[in-house]
């Protein structure tokens, strides 16, 4: 690979004469003084401690020795329903089947008769006097 060479004067970009005169007449005394504000916030002691704890946890999980674990065979425990529970479920299912398969055409027509009669004027008059 060849070493980089400096550009010649004819290869440099042309600068307009106004910009060139402004750059030549520039004085640092014309600049205003400003205070710089550091915007980079450093982590607190608690943040560093929390990060260390998290990193230690991840390292512990990554380098865990599986040979120290015991081999265990799982036991499957099945719960069989009692005869009472089976009977209750059959009863519930028969009720649901009866509701689903109900035939409304087998019903008899009935006329409703209102049995709540209003008191007569004489009854009202006798109660007012009593």
Secondary structure, 3 states (H helix, E strand, C coil): CCCCCCCCHHHCCCCCHHHHHHHHCCCHHHCCCCCCCCCCCCCCHHHHHHHHHHHHHHHHHHCCCHHHCCCCCCCCCCCCCCHHHHHHHHHHHHHHHHHHCCCHHHCCCCCCCCCCCCCCHHHHHHHHHC
